[in-house]
Amino acid sequence: MLWRLLERVLDPRAAFVAALLFALHPLHTEAVTGVVARTEVMAACFVFIGAALHLDERRAWACVLYLLALWCKESGVVLPLVAILLDAHRRPLRAAVGRAWPFAVPLAIYAALRVHALAGETLPAPAAGLSLPLAIDVIGRDLGLMVWPHPLSASYEIAPPTALRVGATVALLLALVVAALRWPPLRLALGWFALTILPVSNLIVHIGVVMAERLLYLPSVAVCIAAAAVDRAIHARVKPSIANAALATVALSFGALTTLRNLDWQTPLSLWRDTVAKQPASALAHGNLGLSCATVGDLDCARQELELAVTLDPTRADYRTALDDLDRAR
């Protein structure tokens, strides 16, 4: 779907390269393999199809797809912005914005239904310890995972941000803006990233989650578009064989890492053992590993991990209850 969408604004090779890297990106394992996170994939599918329909002048159907995207996951709210961004590659920005007004209808319908369903409470409470510097720091970490997806974890414990990390992230974002001004092929990638990361960045609204790989499913398209632009430059200015070799290397590496990452997601036990190894200070990781151990009958592991989880986060009543259940069963 992404391939077909990008073919409308990029040359055939660039559209193929971006879609290929998107299909193989290891960062998507949580969204694709984790059942609960598949709402991200569903919303993205409708965003891709809806944007393509909008570009093809089938705007009524695009509005239907927008409503479906919103019903899958709130991240689908970016469809009109993506449509405008892509449309602006073919016509003036003002005209592209003016053509997107029908999207206001499904957005209003969704907003009314959401307010009614949630009895007026439309947004979750802010995550504990969330701040503007932390949100900026997480954006820097997100960019790092998009470019270098290793190591990946089902849970991230983010330490309080330092001025150095926040400053480095701001400097990186400014450098990307300057680079986009000097190199037009990067503008689409940067625009895609900015528009799709904002709803999940905790900069505008608090979403209740500080950092998660599944939130980057749509924003990661930006890195794939940027990689396609680099590939196109190498292919045109250096040598096609070098571009093909580089693309094959990245694609094979991504495919191998994705295959290995799926092994971690085979069972709850394997997933949370991997998470504990990577995030030893995470109460969530230890608690879920404890629950997984209890499920398979390893009560010693369950007790040890649940005790660690309660120590790390005394507010988790569910882990205390599970620990009490183990003691009673004993």
C-alpha positions as CSV (number, residue, x, y, z in Angstrom):
1,M,0.0,0.0,0.0
2,L,2.8,2.4,0.8
3,W,4.5,1.5,-2.5
4,R,1.4,2.4,-4.4
5,L,1.0,5.6,-2.5
6,L,4.6,6.8,-3.0
7,E,4.4,6.0,-6.7
8,R,2.1,9.0,-7.0
9,V,4.8,11.5,-5.8
10,L,8.2,9.7,-6.3
11,D,9.9,8.1,-9.2
12,P,9.4,4.3,-9.4
13,R,12.8,3.3,-7.9
14,A,12.5,5.6,-4.9
15,A,8.9,4.4,-4.2
16,F,10.1,0.8,-4.4
17,V,13.1,1.4,-2.2
18,A,11.1,3.2,0.5
19,A,8.4,0.5,0.6
20,L,11.0,-2.3,0.6
21,L,12.8,-0.9,3.7
22,F,9.5,-0.1,5.4
23,A,8.4,-3.8,4.9
24,L,11.6,-5.1,6.4
25,H,12.3,-2.6,9.1
26,P,13.0,-4.4,12.5
27,L,11.4,-1.6,14.4
28,H,8.0,-2.7,13.2
29,T,8.1,-6.1,14.9
30,E,6.1,-5.0,17.9
31,A,3.3,-3.4,15.7
32,V,3.2,-6.4,13.3
33,T,3.8,-9.4,15.7
34,G,2.2,-8.1,18.9
35,V,-1.5,-8.7,18.6
36,V,-2.6,-5.6,20.6
37,A,-0.4,-3.3,18.5
38,R,-2.0,-4.4,15.2
39,T,-4.3,-1.4,15.5
40,E,-1.3,0.6,14.4
41,V,-1.0,-1.5,11.3
42,M,-4.7,-1.2,10.5
43,A,-4.7,2.5,11.0
44,A,-1.6,2.9,8.8
45,C,-3.2,0.8,6.0
46,F,-6.2,3.1,5.9
47,V,-4.0,6.2,6.0
48,F,-2.0,4.9,3.0
49,I,-5.2,4.0,1.0
50,G,-7.0,7.2,2.0
51,A,-4.1,9.4,1.0
52,A,-3.9,7.6,-2.3
53,L,-7.6,8.0,-3.0
54,H,-7.3,11.7,-2.1
55,L,-4.5,12.2,-4.6
56,D,-6.6,10.3,-7.2
57,E,-9.5,12.8,-6.8
58,R,-11.7,10.3,-5.0
59,R,-12.1,12.4,-2.0
60,A,-15.4,11.1,-0.8
61,W,-13.9,7.6,-0.5
62,A,-10.8,9.1,1.2
63,C,-13.1,10.5,3.9
64,V,-14.6,7.1,4.5
65,L,-11.1,5.7,4.8
66,Y,-10.2,8.5,7.3
67,L,-13.1,7.5,9.5
68,L,-11.9,3.9,9.4
69,A,-8.4,4.9,10.3
70,L,-9.6,6.9,13.3
71,W,-11.8,4.0,14.5
72,C,-8.7,1.7,14.4
73,K,-6.3,4.0,16.3
74,E,-6.0,7.7,17.1
75,S,-2.7,7.8,15.2
76,G,-4.9,7.8,12.0
77,V,-5.7,11.4,12.7
78,V,-2.7,12.4,10.5
79,L,-4.3,11.2,7.3
80,P,-5.3,14.8,6.1
81,L,-1.9,16.1,7.0
82,V,-0.2,13.3,5.0
83,A,-2.6,13.9,2.1
84,I,-1.8,17.6,2.1
85,L,2.0,17.0,2.3
86,L,1.9,14.6,-0.7
87,D,-0.5,16.8,-2.7
88,A,1.8,19.8,-2.1
89,H,4.4,18.0,-4.2
90,R,2.1,18.4,-7.3
91,R,0.4,21.8,-6.7
92,P,0.8,24.9,-4.6
93,L,0.5,24.4,-0.8
94,R,-2.5,26.7,-0.5
95,A,-4.4,24.7,-3.2
96,A,-3.4,21.4,-1.5
97,V,-4.7,22.7,1.9
98,G,-8.0,23.9,0.3
99,R,-8.6,20.5,-1.3
100,A,-8.4,18.8,2.0
101,W,-11.5,20.5,3.6
102,P,-13.8,17.4,3.3
103,F,-11.7,15.6,5.9
104,A,-13.3,17.9,8.5
105,V,-16.5,15.9,8.2
106,P,-15.3,12.5,9.3
107,L,-13.1,14.1,11.9
108,A,-16.1,15.9,13.4
109,I,-18.1,12.6,13.4
110,Y,-15.3,10.8,15.1
111,A,-14.8,13.5,17.7
112,A,-18.5,13.6,18.6
113,L,-18.6,9.8,19.0
114,R,-15.4,9.8,21.1
115,V,-16.7,12.4,23.4
116,H,-19.9,10.5,23.8
117,A,-18.2,7.2,24.4
118,L,-15.8,8.5,26.9
119,A,-18.3,10.7,28.7
120,G,-16.4,13.8,27.9
121,E,-12.9,12.5,28.9
122,T,-11.1,12.6,25.6
123,L,-7.5,12.3,26.6
124,P,-5.5,10.1,29.0
125,A,-3.7,11.5,32.1
126,P,-0.1,12.5,31.5
127,A,2.5,9.8,32.2
128,A,4.3,10.1,35.5
129,G,7.3,12.3,35.3
130,L,6.5,13.5,31.7
131,S,8.0,16.9,30.8
132,L,9.0,18.8,27.7
133,P,12.7,18.0,28.0
134,L,11.8,14.3,28.3
135,A,9.5,14.4,25.3
136,I,12.3,16.0,23.3
137,D,14.8,13.4,24.5
138,V,12.5,10.6,23.5
139,I,12.2,12.0,19.9
140,G,16.0,11.8,19.7
141,R,15.9,8.2,20.9
142,D,13.1,7.5,18.4
143,L,15.2,8.8,15.5
144,G,18.1,6.7,16.7
145,L,15.9,3.5,16.6
146,M,14.6,4.3,13.2
147,V,18.1,4.6,11.7
148,W,19.8,2.0,13.9
149,P,17.1,-0.4,15.2
150,H,19.2,-2.2,17.8
151,P,18.7,-3.1,20.6
152,L,14.9,-3.3,20.5
153,S,12.8,-3.7,23.7
154,A,9.2,-4.3,24.5
155,S,9.5,-1.7,27.3
156,Y,11.8,1.3,27.7
157,E,12.8,2.8,31.0
158,I,13.8,6.4,30.2
159,A,16.2,8.0,32.7
160,P,15.7,11.7,33.4
161,P,17.0,13.7,30.4
162,T,20.2,15.5,30.6
163,A,20.8,19.0,29.1
164,L,23.3,17.4,26.8
165,R,20.9,14.9,25.4
166,V,18.1,17.4,25.0
167,G,20.5,19.9,23.4
168,A,21.8,17.3,21.0
169,T,18.3,16.3,19.9
170,V,17.4,20.0,19.3
171,A,20.6,20.5,17.3
172,L,19.9,17.3,15.3
173,L,16.4,18.5,14.4
174,L,17.7,21.9,13.4
175,A,20.4,20.3,11.3
176,L,17.8,18.2,9.5
177,V,15.7,21.3,8.8
178,V,18.7,23.1,7.3
179,A,19.6,20.0,5.3
180,A,16.1,19.8,3.9
181,L,16.2,23.5,2.9
182,R,19.4,22.8,1.0
183,W,18.5,19.4,-0.4
184,P,14.8,19.2,-1.6
185,P,14.5,15.4,-1.7
186,L,14.8,15.4,2.1
187,R,11.8,17.7,2.6
188,L,9.2,15.1,2.0
189,A,10.9,12.8,4.6
190,L,11.2,15.5,7.2
191,G,7.6,16.7,6.6
192,W,6.3,13.2,7.0
193,F,8.3,12.7,10.3
194,A,7.1,16.0,11.7
195,L,3.5,15.5,10.9
196,T,3.2,11.8,12.1
197,I,5.4,12.1,15.2
198,L,3.6,15.0,16.7
199,P,0.4,13.2,17.8
200,V,2.5,10.5,19.6
201,S,5.3,12.7,20.9
202,N,3.6,14.1,24.0
203,L,4.5,17.6,22.8
204,I,0.9,18.5,21.9
205,V,-1.2,16.1,23.9
206,H,-0.2,13.6,26.5
207,I,-1.0,10.1,25.2
208,G,-0.2,8.1,28.4
209,V,2.8,6.4,27.0
210,V,6.3,7.9,27.1
211,M,8.1,5.6,24.5
212,A,7.1,2.5,22.5
213,E,8.2,1.0,19.2
214,R,4.7,0.6,18.0
215,L,4.1,4.3,18.0
216,L,6.8,4.7,15.4
217,Y,5.1,2.6,12.7
218,L,3.8,5.5,10.7
219,P,6.7,8.0,11.5
220,S,9.3,5.5,10.4
221,V,8.1,5.9,6.8
222,A,10.1,9.2,6.9
223,V,13.4,7.4,7.3
224,C,12.5,5.0,4.5
225,I,11.8,8.0,2.2
226,A,15.1,9.6,3.2
227,A,17.0,6.4,2.5
228,A,15.3,6.2,-0.9
229,A,16.5,9.7,-1.6
230,V,20.0,8.8,-0.7
231,D,19.8,5.7,-2.9
232,R,18.5,7.7,-5.8
233,A,21.5,10.2,-5.4
234,I,24.0,7.3,-5.4
235,H,22.3,5.6,-8.3
236,A,22.3,8.8,-10.4
237,R,25.6,10.4,-9.4
238,V,28.0,7.6,-8.4
239,K,27.2,4.2,-9.9
240,P,24.1,2.1,-10.2
241,S,25.9,-1.1,-9.1
242,I,27.1,0.6,-5.9
243,A,23.5,1.8,-5.1
244,N,22.2,-1.7,-5.7
245,A,24.8,-3.3,-3.5
246,A,24.1,-0.8,-0.7
247,L,20.4,-1.3,-1.0
248,A,20.8,-5.1,-0.9
249,T,23.0,-4.9,2.2
250,V,20.6,-2.7,4.1
251,A,17.6,-4.8,3.0
252,L,19.2,-8.1,4.0
253,S,20.4,-6.7,7.3
254,F,16.9,-5.4,8.1
255,G,15.4,-8.8,7.1
256,A,17.8,-10.7,9.3
257,L,17.3,-8.4,12.3
258,T,13.5,-8.7,11.9
259,T,13.7,-12.5,11.8
260,L,15.8,-12.6,14.9
261,R,13.5,-10.1,16.7
262,N,10.5,-12.2,15.9
263,L,12.1,-15.1,17.8
264,D,12.0,-12.8,20.9
265,W,8.2,-12.4,20.4
266,Q,7.5,-16.1,20.0
267,T,6.1,-16.5,23.6
268,P,5.5,-14.2,26.5
269,L,8.3,-15.9,28.4
270,S,10.9,-15.3,25.7
271,L,9.7,-11.7,25.2
272,W,10.0,-10.7,28.8
273,R,13.2,-12.6,29.4
274,D,14.7,-10.5,26.6
275,T,13.2,-7.3,28.0
276,V,14.6,-7.9,31.4
277,A,18.0,-8.5,30.0
278,K,17.8,-5.1,28.1
279,Q,15.9,-3.1,30.7
280,P,16.9,-4.5,34.1
281,A,15.4,-1.5,36.0
282,S,11.9,-2.0,34.4
283,A,9.2,-3.0,36.9
284,L,6.9,-3.8,34.0
285,A,9.5,-6.2,32.5
286,H,10.2,-8.0,35.8
287,G,6.5,-8.2,36.6
288,N,5.4,-9.6,33.3
289,L,8.3,-12.1,33.3
290,G,7.1,-13.2,36.8
291,L,3.5,-13.6,35.5
292,S,4.8,-15.6,32.5
293,C,6.9,-17.8,34.7
294,A,3.9,-18.5,36.8
295,T,1.9,-19.5,33.8
296,V,4.4,-22.2,32.8
297,G,4.8,-23.4,36.4
298,D,8.2,-22.0,37.2
299,L,7.2,-20.7,40.6
300,D,10.7,-19.9,41.8
301,C,11.2,-17.6,38.8
302,A,7.8,-16.1,39.3
303,R,8.3,-15.3,42.9
304,Q,11.8,-13.8,42.3
305,E,10.6,-11.6,39.4
306,L,7.4,-10.4,41.1
307,E,9.4,-9.5,44.2
308,L,11.7,-7.4,42.1
309,A,8.8,-5.8,40.3
310,V,7.2,-4.8,43.6
311,T,10.5,-3.4,44.9
312,L,11.0,-1.3,41.7
313,D,7.4,-0.1,41.6
314,P,5.4,-0.5,44.9
315,T,2.3,1.1,43.3
316,R,1.6,-2.0,41.1
317,A,-1.2,-3.7,43.0
318,D,-1.5,-6.4,40.3
319,Y,2.0,-7.6,41.0
320,R,1.4,-7.6,44.7
321,T,-1.7,-9.6,44.2
322,A,0.1,-12.2,42.1
323,L,2.8,-12.5,44.7
324,D,0.2,-13.1,47.4
325,D,-1.5,-15.7,45.3
326,L,1.9,-17.5,45.0
327,D,2.4,-17.4,48.7
328,R,-1.1,-18.8,49.4
329,A,-0.6,-21.6,46.8
330,R,2.6,-22.5,48.5
